Amino acid sequence: MKKTIFSFVLFISSLILAGTPKFPKNIIIMIGDGMGVSQVSVSVLTNPNSSFKRFPVTGFSITCSADKLKTDSAAGGTALACGESTNNGSLGVDKSGKPIQSILDLAKQKKLSTGIVVTSEIINATPAAFLGHTTNRHESELLAQQFTESETDIVIGGGKKYFVPDSLGGKRTDNQNLLAKLVRSGYEIISSYEELVKSNAQKYYALLEPSDLKAANQRSYSLSELTQKALAGLSKNENGFVMMIEGSQIDHGGHENLPDVLISEMNDFEKAVKTALEFAEADKNTLVLVTADHETGGAAITGGKLDGGNMKIDFASKSHTAAMVGVFAFGPSCEMFSGVNENYKIGRKLLMLLNAQHFSNSGE
């Protein structure tokens, strides 16, 4: 504890001495699952106005977990969410299995609004790293329970089947109806994008599919539109907000070695990045951090037209790789994320910034 307090004081002092004492009121963390440098290159080379070009600060993240050179999404997500390196398969716990605080946990403690927007099941590894605590990423029923206990304000994604018992068409074996529990706690439960658009609720779970959302090129709405809806609600809190947005199915294109899937999912994610940047540019108190949990597929662009047409993408693997991934930052204190950093140090810096903002506002 003393070491943590000392590090925090040293962190604030270094920022002040560097002449950058402004801390973000809001933090938007955007994760492209499986999005390596080649995947970002797809966006940049196929779209001359790609939002990835607009970031003033860029860097790299080393994605290794505590026990493996090649991370999984559980350990990769935990590093970003909690600022700690952990073992593959673990969510929201350190390498000894002890639960640790995520940035969303800390935000709720400081009375900020919190949100998660993903295109996968919400209890999938990356989002679960922000709200779950277990050494086994596959404990879906437990993770759904932990989500409902987290008091997160806005949750958008898939995975409805883990919140209701099999008697109601779900996958729970304990007969709990977690959606009914959420309603009793003041949440609105939303089952379609059309319902989401019409809703004025400030606290809700929008579980739009039983499992993952449909692929980007098969659904009628975009990750950008989901992001806009969440931002409209979260930004009403005068204390600020922290949200995590994931382009979850970029990873699918890598695992399946499908260039068309990779391209369409990257396009969908890039539009959400644009939405977040436009919000931050207007707000001026919002940090946007875009990175990945790992690279998937060993993707390489090996041909195509100069304008990005007929792009040829080859793959070295159908699994994750240990390649570094990009880091893109915009907004207050964005300069902290330049250079080459271990993934858990990126998470640790985000936690420190949130603490620093609260420290600054408290007048201490």
Sine and cosine of phi, psi and omega as CSV:
sin_phi,cos_phi,sin_psi,cos_psi,sin_omega,cos_omega
0.00,0.00,-0.70,0.72,0.00,-1.00
-0.88,0.47,-0.63,0.78,0.01,-1.00
-0.90,0.44,-0.64,0.77,0.01,-1.00
-0.91,0.42,-0.71,0.71,0.02,-1.00
-0.89,0.46,-0.68,0.73,0.01,-1.00
-0.88,0.47,-0.69,0.73,0.00,-1.00
-0.89,0.47,-0.63,0.78,-0.01,-1.00
-0.91,0.41,-0.72,0.70,0.02,-1.00
-0.89,0.45,-0.68,0.73,0.02,-1.00
-0.89,0.45,-0.63,0.78,0.01,-1.00
-0.88,0.48,-0.77,0.64,0.00,-1.00
-0.89,0.46,-0.68,0.73,-0.01,-1.00
-0.88,0.48,-0.66,0.75,-0.02,-1.00
-0.92,0.40,-0.60,0.80,0.03,-1.00
-0.92,0.40,-0.68,0.73,0.00,-1.00
-0.90,0.44,-0.69,0.72,0.01,-1.00
-0.91,0.42,-0.51,0.86,0.01,-1.00
-0.98,0.18,-0.09,1.00,0.01,-1.00
0.98,0.19,0.41,0.91,0.00,-1.00
-0.79,-0.61,0.88,0.47,-0.07,-1.00
-0.99,0.14,0.00,1.00,-0.01,-1.00
-0.99,0.14,0.80,-0.59,-0.01,-1.00
-0.94,-0.35,0.50,-0.87,-0.02,-1.00
-0.95,0.32,0.65,-0.76,0.13,-0.99
-0.98,0.20,-0.60,0.80,-0.01,-1.00
-0.85,-0.53,0.55,-0.84,0.04,-1.00
-0.77,-0.63,0.82,-0.57,0.08,-1.00
-0.91,-0.40,0.90,-0.43,0.02,-1.00
-0.97,-0.23,0.85,-0.53,-0.03,-1.00
-0.88,-0.47,0.83,-0.56,-0.07,-1.00
-0.87,-0.50,0.86,-0.52,0.15,-0.99
-1.00,-0.05,0.96,-0.29,-0.06,-1.00
-0.91,0.41,0.86,-0.50,-0.02,-1.00
0.98,0.19,0.22,0.98,-0.13,-0.99
-1.00,0.01,1.00,-0.04,0.09,-1.00
-1.00,0.09,-0.14,-0.99,-0.03,-1.00
-0.90,0.43,-0.60,0.80,0.03,-1.00
-0.91,0.42,-0.61,0.79,0.03,-1.00
-0.90,0.43,-0.65,0.76,0.08,-1.00
-0.91,0.43,-0.62,0.78,0.03,-1.00
-0.87,0.50,-0.57,0.82,0.07,-1.00
-0.84,0.54,-0.71,0.70,0.01,-1.00
-0.90,0.44,-0.71,0.70,-0.08,-1.00
-0.93,0.37,-0.63,0.78,-0.07,-1.00
-0.99,0.15,-0.36,0.93,0.03,-1.00
-0.99,-0.13,-0.17,0.99,-0.05,-1.00
-0.67,-0.74,0.97,-0.25,-0.03,-1.00
-0.88,0.47,-0.33,0.95,0.02,-1.00
-0.96,-0.28,0.41,0.91,-0.03,-1.00
-0.80,0.60,0.71,-0.70,-0.02,-1.00
-0.89,0.45,-0.37,0.93,0.01,-1.00
-0.89,0.45,-0.36,0.93,0.03,-1.00
-0.97,0.24,-0.22,0.98,-0.15,-0.99
-1.00,-0.02,-0.09,1.00,-0.06,-1.00
-0.99,0.16,0.78,-0.63,0.00,-1.00
-0.97,0.25,-0.33,0.94,-0.04,-1.00
-0.80,-0.60,0.76,-0.65,0.05,-1.00
-0.72,-0.70,0.33,-0.94,0.02,-1.00
-0.23,-0.97,-0.28,-0.96,0.03,-1.00
-0.74,-0.67,0.47,-0.89,0.07,-1.00
-0.86,-0.50,0.76,-0.66,0.13,-0.99
-1.00,0.07,0.84,-0.54,-0.24,-0.97
-0.98,-0.19,0.09,1.00,-0.05,-1.00
-0.84,0.55,0.56,-0.83,0.07,-1.00
-1.00,-0.02,-0.06,-1.00,-0.02,-1.00
-0.93,0.36,-0.46,0.89,-0.09,-1.00
-0.86,-0.52,-0.04,1.00,-0.03,-1.00
-0.63,-0.78,0.58,-0.82,0.12,-0.99
-0.90,0.44,-0.63,0.77,-0.02,-1.00
-0.98,-0.20,0.94,-0.35,-0.07,-1.00
-0.98,0.22,0.25,-0.97,0.25,-0.97
-0.94,-0.33,0.04,-1.00,-0.06,-1.00
-0.93,0.36,-0.46,0.89,-0.01,-1.00
-0.91,0.42,-0.81,0.59,0.01,-1.00
-0.93,0.37,-0.64,0.77,0.02,-1.00
-0.90,0.44,-0.67,0.75,0.05,-1.00
-0.92,0.39,-0.65,0.76,0.00,-1.00
-0.90,0.44,-0.63,0.78,0.03,-1.00
-0.85,0.52,-0.68,0.73,-0.01,-1.00
-0.97,0.25,-0.59,0.81,-0.06,-1.00
-0.98,0.20,-0.58,0.82,-0.19,-0.98
-0.88,-0.48,-0.17,0.98,0.01,-1.00
0.95,0.32,0.45,0.89,0.01,-1.00
-0.70,-0.72,0.64,-0.77,0.11,-0.99
-0.99,0.14,0.74,-0.67,-0.02,-1.00
-0.71,-0.71,0.05,-1.00,-0.06,-1.00
-0.99,0.17,0.46,-0.89,0.11,-0.99
-0.82,0.58,0.65,-0.76,0.00,-1.00
1.00,-0.04,-0.22,0.98,-0.07,-1.00
-0.99,-0.12,0.59,-0.81,-0.02,-1.00
-0.78,-0.62,0.86,-0.51,0.11,-0.99
0.88,0.47,0.44,0.90,0.09,-1.00
-0.71,-0.71,0.40,-0.92,0.07,-1.00
-0.99,0.16,-0.04,-1.00,-0.11,-0.99
-0.94,0.34,-0.20,0.98,0.11,-0.99
-1.00,-0.03,-0.07,1.00,0.01,-1.00
1.00,-0.08,0.09,1.00,-0.01,-1.00
-0.99,0.15,0.76,-0.64,0.03,-1.00
-0.85,0.52,0.64,-0.77,0.01,-1.00
-0.77,-0.63,0.38,-0.92,-0.09,-1.00
-0.99,0.17,0.71,-0.71,0.09,-1.00
-1.00,-0.10,0.17,-0.98,0.02,-1.00
-0.91,0.41,-0.49,0.87,0.07,-1.00
-0.96,0.29,-0.60,0.80,0.10,-1.00
-0.86,0.50,-0.73,0.68,-0.02,-1.00
-0.90,0.43,-0.64,0.77,0.00,-1.00
-0.88,0.47,-0.68,0.73,0.04,-1.00
-0.90,0.45,-0.63,0.77,0.04,-1.00
-0.86,0.50,-0.54,0.84,-0.03,-1.00
-0.99,-0.10,0.22,0.98,0.10,-0.99
0.93,0.37,0.47,0.88,0.16,-0.99
-1.00,0.01,0.40,-0.92,0.14,-0.99
-0.98,0.20,0.46,-0.89,-0.03,-1.00
-0.70,-0.71,0.50,-0.87,0.00,-1.00
-0.44,-0.90,0.42,-0.91,0.08,-1.00
-0.73,-0.69,0.76,-0.65,0.05,-1.00
-0.74,-0.68,0.89,-0.46,-0.05,-1.00
-0.65,-0.76,0.27,-0.96,0.06,-1.00
-0.96,-0.27,0.11,0.99,0.08,-1.00
-0.96,-0.27,-0.13,-0.99,0.26,-0.97
-0.88,0.47,0.64,-0.77,-0.07,-1.00
-0.93,0.37,-0.35,0.94,0.03,-1.00
-1.00,-0.08,0.23,0.97,0.12,-0.99
-0.91,0.41,0.26,-0.97,-0.23,-0.97
-0.83,0.56,-0.75,0.67,-0.08,-1.00
-0.90,0.43,-0.81,0.58,0.05,-1.00
-0.89,0.45,-0.57,0.82,-0.01,-1.00
-0.91,0.42,-0.42,0.91,0.04,-1.00
-0.91,0.43,-0.39,0.92,-0.02,-1.00
-1.00,0.05,-0.32,0.95,-0.07,-1.00
-0.73,-0.68,-0.23,0.97,-0.06,-1.00
-0.98,-0.21,0.29,-0.96,0.02,-1.00
-0.57,-0.82,0.98,-0.18,0.00,-1.00
-0.28,-0.96,0.44,-0.90,0.08,-1.00
-1.00,0.04,-0.02,1.00,-0.02,-1.00
-0.79,-0.62,0.97,-0.24,-0.07,-1.00
-0.88,0.47,-0.26,0.96,-0.07,-1.00
-1.00,-0.04,0.10,0.99,0.03,-1.00
-0.99,0.15,0.95,0.31,-0.15,-0.99
-0.88,0.48,-0.67,0.74,-0.02,-1.00
-0.91,0.41,-0.66,0.75,0.04,-1.00
-0.89,0.45,-0.69,0.72,-0.03,-1.00
-0.90,0.45,-0.65,0.76,0.06,-1.00
-0.88,0.48,-0.66,0.75,0.06,-1.00
-0.87,0.49,-0.71,0.70,-0.01,-1.00
-0.91,0.41,-0.58,0.82,0.08,-1.00
-0.86,0.51,-0.74,0.68,-0.07,-1.00
-0.92,0.38,-0.34,0.94,0.01,-1.00
-1.00,-0.03,-0.07,1.00,-0.14,-0.99
-0.99,0.12,-0.29,0.96,-0.04,-1.00
0.89,0.45,0.40,0.92,0.10,-0.99
-0.89,0.45,0.71,-0.70,-0.14,-0.99
-0.95,0.30,-0.74,0.67,-0.10,-0.99
-0.76,-0.65,0.81,-0.58,0.03,-1.00
-0.75,-0.66,0.84,-0.54,-0.01,-1.00
-0.77,-0.63,0.77,-0.64,0.04,-1.00
0.25,-0.97,-0.43,-0.91,0.04,-1.00
-0.94,-0.35,-0.14,-0.99,0.07,-1.00
0.99,-0.16,0.41,0.91,-0.04,-1.00
-0.85,0.53,-0.50,0.87,-0.10,-0.99
-0.89,0.46,-0.37,0.93,-0.02,-1.00
-0.99,0.10,-0.03,1.00,-0.07,-1.00
-0.95,-0.31,-0.08,1.00,0.00,-1.00
-0.73,-0.68,0.46,-0.89,-0.03,-1.00
-0.95,0.31,0.25,-0.97,-0.01,-1.00
-0.89,0.45,-0.41,0.91,0.04,-1.00
-0.91,0.41,-0.33,0.94,0.03,-1.00
-0.94,-0.35,0.32,0.95,0.04,-1.00
1.00,0.01,0.13,0.99,-0.01,-1.00
-0.99,-0.12,-0.28,-0.96,-0.06,-1.00
-0.89,-0.46,0.04,1.00,-0.04,-1.00
-0.96,0.26,0.70,-0.72,0.01,-1.00
-0.98,-0.20,-0.02,1.00,-0.03,-1.00
-0.99,-0.17,0.11,0.99,0.02,-1.00
0.92,0.40,0.16,0.99,0.05,-1.00
-0.98,0.22,0.64,-0.77,0.16,-0.99
-0.95,-0.31,1.00,-0.05,-0.07,-1.00
-0.94,0.35,-0.44,0.90,0.04,-1.00
-0.92,0.39,-0.62,0.78,0.06,-1.00
-0.90,0.44,-0.61,0.79,0.05,-1.00
-0.90,0.43,-0.64,0.77,0.04,-1.00
-0.90,0.44,-0.66,0.75,0.04,-1.00
-0.87,0.50,-0.68,0.74,0.02,-1.00
-0.91,0.42,-0.39,0.92,0.02,-1.00
-1.00,-0.02,0.10,1.00,0.09,-1.00
0.99,-0.15,0.17,0.99,0.01,-1.00
-1.00,-0.01,0.51,-0.86,0.20,-0.98
-1.00,-0.10,0.68,-0.74,0.05,-1.00
-0.98,-0.22,0.83,-0.56,-0.08,-1.00
-0.88,-0.47,0.71,-0.70,-0.12,-0.99
-0.91,-0.42,-0.08,1.00,0.00,-1.00
-0.52,-0.85,0.34,-0.94,0.03,-1.00
-0.90,0.45,-0.59,0.81,0.01,-1.00
-0.88,0.47,-0.66,0.75,0.07,-1.00
-0.90,0.43,-0.63,0.77,-0.01,-1.00
-0.88,0.47,-0.69,0.72,0.00,-1.00
-0.86,0.50,-0.63,0.78,-0.06,-1.00
-0.99,0.16,-0.32,0.95,-0.13,-0.99
-0.95,0.30,0.63,-0.78,0.12,-0.99
-0.92,-0.38,0.23,0.97,-0.04,-1.00
-0.91,0.41,0.53,-0.85,0.06,-1.00
-0.99,-0.11,-0.34,0.94,0.05,-1.00
-0.77,-0.64,0.86,-0.50,-0.02,-1.00
-0.37,-0.93,0.40,-0.92,0.20,-0.98
-0.92,-0.39,0.91,-0.41,0.08,-1.00
-0.98,-0.21,1.00,-0.06,0.00,-1.00
-0.98,-0.19,1.00,-0.09,-0.26,-0.97
-1.00,0.05,-0.17,0.99,0.05,-1.00
-0.52,-0.85,0.41,-0.91,0.08,-1.00
-0.88,0.48,-0.58,0.81,0.00,-1.00
-0.85,-0.53,-0.71,-0.71,0.06,-1.00
-0.89,0.45,0.40,-0.92,0.20,-0.98
-0.91,0.41,0.34,-0.94,0.08,-1.00
-0.89,0.45,0.37,-0.93,0.02,-1.00
-0.86,0.51,0.39,-0.92,-0.09,-1.00
-0.83,0.56,-0.62,0.79,-0.04,-1.00
-1.00,0.06,0.14,0.99,-0.01,-1.00
-0.85,-0.53,-0.05,1.00,0.02,-1.00
-0.92,-0.39,0.37,-0.93,-0.12,-0.99
-1.00,0.04,-0.06,1.00,-0.01,-1.00
-0.77,-0.64,0.33,-0.94,-0.08,-1.00
-0.93,-0.36,0.28,-0.96,0.12,-0.99
-0.88,0.47,-0.53,0.85,0.06,-1.00
-0.87,0.49,-0.70,0.72,0.00,-1.00
-0.92,0.39,-0.61,0.79,0.07,-1.00
-0.91,0.42,-0.64,0.77,0.02,-1.00
-0.90,0.44,-0.70,0.72,0.03,-1.00
-0.85,0.53,-0.69,0.72,-0.01,-1.00
-0.89,0.45,-0.70,0.71,0.00,-1.00
-0.91,0.41,-0.67,0.74,0.01,-1.00
-0.88,0.48,-0.62,0.78,0.00,-1.00
-0.87,0.50,-0.60,0.80,0.01,-1.00
-0.99,0.16,-0.74,0.68,-0.09,-1.00
-0.91,0.41,-0.56,0.83,-0.08,-1.00
-0.95,0.30,-0.08,1.00,0.03,-1.00
-0.98,0.21,-0.23,0.97,0.02,-1.00
-0.99,0.15,0.88,-0.47,-0.04,-1.00
-0.91,0.42,-0.36,0.93,0.02,-1.00
-0.98,0.21,-0.30,0.95,-0.02,-1.00
0.93,-0.36,-0.07,-1.00,-0.01,-1.00
-0.45,-0.89,0.33,-0.94,0.16,-0.99
-0.76,-0.65,0.76,-0.65,0.04,-1.00
-0.67,-0.74,0.47,-0.88,0.09,-1.00
-0.87,-0.49,0.78,-0.63,0.01,-1.00
-0.86,-0.51,0.76,-0.65,0.00,-1.00
-0.81,-0.58,0.77,-0.64,0.25,-0.97
-1.00,0.09,1.00,0.10,-0.25,-0.97
-0.94,0.34,-0.50,0.86,-0.20,-0.98
-0.99,-0.14,0.11,0.99,0.23,-0.97
-0.84,0.55,-0.63,0.78,0.03,-1.00
-0.84,0.55,-0.61,0.79,-0.02,-1.00
-0.89,0.46,-0.65,0.76,0.02,-1.00
-0.87,0.48,-0.59,0.81,0.04,-1.00
-0.95,0.31,-0.73,0.68,-0.01,-1.00
-0.88,0.47,-0.62,0.79,-0.07,-1.00
-1.00,-0.05,-0.04,1.00,-0.03,-1.00
0.81,0.58,0.73,0.69,-0.03,-1.00
-0.92,-0.40,0.98,-0.21,-0.02,-1.00
-0.84,0.54,-0.66,0.75,-0.04,-1.00
-0.89,0.45,-0.63,0.78,0.04,-1.00
-0.91,0.41,-0.71,0.70,0.01,-1.00
-0.85,0.53,-0.72,0.69,-0.04,-1.00
-0.90,0.43,-0.73,0.69,-0.05,-1.00
-0.93,0.38,-0.61,0.79,0.02,-1.00
-0.94,0.34,-0.59,0.81,0.07,-1.00
-0.92,0.40,-0.63,0.78,0.05,-1.00
-0.89,0.47,-0.67,0.74,0.02,-1.00
-0.89,0.45,-0.69,0.72,-0.01,-1.00
-0.92,0.39,-0.66,0.75,-0.01,-1.00
-0.87,0.50,-0.61,0.79,0.03,-1.00
-0.91,0.41,-0.58,0.81,0.07,-1.00
-0.93,0.37,-0.61,0.79,0.08,-1.00
-0.87,0.49,-0.68,0.73,0.04,-1.00
-0.86,0.51,-0.69,0.72,0.02,-1.00
-0.87,0.49,-0.70,0.71,0.01,-1.00
-0.91,0.42,-0.66,0.75,0.01,-1.00
-0.90,0.43,-0.67,0.75,0.01,-1.00
-0.89,0.45,-0.63,0.78,0.07,-1.00
-0.89,0.45,-0.72,0.69,-0.05,-1.00
-0.92,0.40,-0.61,0.79,0.01,-1.00
-0.90,0.43,-0.61,0.79,0.02,-1.00
-0.97,0.23,-0.61,0.79,-0.08,-1.00
-0.98,0.22,-0.65,0.76,0.04,-1.00
0.94,0.35,0.05,1.00,0.04,-1.00
-0.82,-0.58,0.36,0.93,-0.10,-1.00
-0.87,-0.50,0.78,-0.62,0.13,-0.99
-1.00,-0.04,0.79,-0.61,0.12,-0.99
-0.93,-0.36,0.85,-0.53,0.04,-1.00
-0.85,-0.53,0.85,-0.53,0.00,-1.00
-0.90,-0.44,0.78,-0.62,0.05,-1.00
-0.39,-0.92,-0.28,-0.96,0.02,-1.00
-0.68,-0.74,0.35,-0.94,0.08,-1.00
-0.98,0.18,-0.48,0.88,-0.01,-1.00
-0.08,-1.00,0.13,-0.99,0.15,-0.99
-0.99,-0.16,0.55,-0.84,0.03,-1.00
-0.80,-0.60,0.75,-0.66,0.16,-0.99
0.99,-0.12,-0.22,0.97,-0.09,-1.00
0.84,0.54,0.73,0.69,-0.10,-0.99
-0.92,0.39,0.59,-0.81,0.07,-1.00
-0.59,-0.81,0.72,-0.69,0.06,-1.00
-1.00,0.06,0.91,-0.42,-0.14,-0.99
-0.91,-0.42,0.04,1.00,0.03,-1.00
0.05,-1.00,0.10,-1.00,-0.01,-1.00
0.68,-0.74,0.06,-1.00,0.03,-1.00
-0.98,0.18,0.33,-0.95,-0.03,-1.00
-0.87,0.49,-0.52,0.86,0.00,-1.00
-1.00,0.08,0.12,0.99,0.02,-1.00
1.00,-0.05,-0.09,1.00,0.02,-1.00
-0.94,0.33,0.42,-0.91,0.00,-1.00
0.77,0.64,0.62,0.79,-0.04,-1.00
-0.89,0.45,0.72,-0.69,0.05,-1.00
-0.97,-0.25,0.83,-0.56,0.00,-1.00
-0.85,-0.52,0.82,-0.57,0.09,-1.00
-0.96,-0.29,0.36,-0.93,-0.03,-1.00
-0.79,-0.62,0.58,-0.81,0.04,-1.00
-0.99,-0.12,-0.20,0.98,-0.13,-0.99
-0.36,-0.93,0.27,-0.96,0.19,-0.98
-0.94,-0.35,0.30,0.95,-0.03,-1.00
-0.81,-0.59,-0.10,-0.99,0.11,-0.99
-0.95,0.30,0.31,-0.95,0.16,-0.99
-0.82,-0.58,0.17,-0.99,0.02,-1.00
-1.00,-0.10,0.23,0.97,0.00,-1.00
-0.88,0.47,0.57,-0.82,0.10,-1.00
-0.90,0.43,0.41,-0.91,0.04,-1.00
-0.86,-0.51,0.32,-0.95,-0.04,-1.00
-0.98,0.22,0.40,-0.92,0.10,-1.00
-0.76,-0.64,0.76,-0.65,-0.04,-1.00
-0.75,-0.66,0.79,-0.61,-0.09,-1.00
-0.72,-0.70,0.61,-0.79,0.03,-1.00
-0.59,-0.80,0.67,-0.75,0.10,-1.00
0.93,-0.38,-0.10,-0.99,-0.05,-1.00
-0.81,0.59,0.77,-0.64,0.02,-1.00
0.92,0.38,0.32,0.95,-0.02,-1.00
-0.89,0.45,-0.44,0.90,-0.05,-1.00
-0.89,0.45,-0.31,0.95,0.01,-1.00
-0.91,0.41,-0.28,0.96,-0.15,-0.99
-0.96,-0.28,0.27,0.96,0.05,-1.00
-0.99,0.17,0.23,-0.97,0.06,-1.00
0.99,0.16,-0.28,-0.96,-0.02,-1.00
-0.97,-0.26,0.85,-0.53,-0.03,-1.00
-0.76,-0.65,0.56,-0.83,0.23,-0.97
-0.90,0.43,0.53,-0.85,-0.08,-1.00
-0.85,0.52,-0.63,0.77,-0.03,-1.00
-0.93,0.38,-0.44,0.90,0.04,-1.00
-0.95,0.32,-0.50,0.87,0.11,-0.99
-0.90,0.43,-0.74,0.68,0.06,-1.00
-0.87,0.50,-0.64,0.77,-0.01,-1.00
-0.91,0.42,-0.63,0.77,0.03,-1.00
-0.91,0.42,-0.62,0.78,0.04,-1.00
-0.89,0.46,-0.69,0.73,0.04,-1.00
-0.89,0.46,-0.67,0.74,0.00,-1.00
-0.91,0.42,-0.62,0.78,0.04,-1.00
-0.90,0.44,-0.65,0.76,0.03,-1.00
-0.91,0.42,-0.66,0.75,0.07,-1.00
-0.91,0.42,-0.63,0.78,-0.02,-1.00
-0.91,0.41,-0.64,0.77,0.03,-1.00
-0.89,0.47,-0.70,0.71,0.01,-1.00
-0.91,0.42,-0.66,0.75,0.02,-1.00
-0.87,0.49,-0.70,0.72,-0.01,-1.00
-0.90,0.43,-0.69,0.73,-0.04,-1.00
-0.95,0.33,-0.42,0.91,-0.05,-1.00
-0.97,0.23,-0.27,0.96,0.00,-1.00
0.98,0.20,0.21,0.98,-0.01,-1.00
-0.98,0.21,0.00,0.00,0.00,0.00
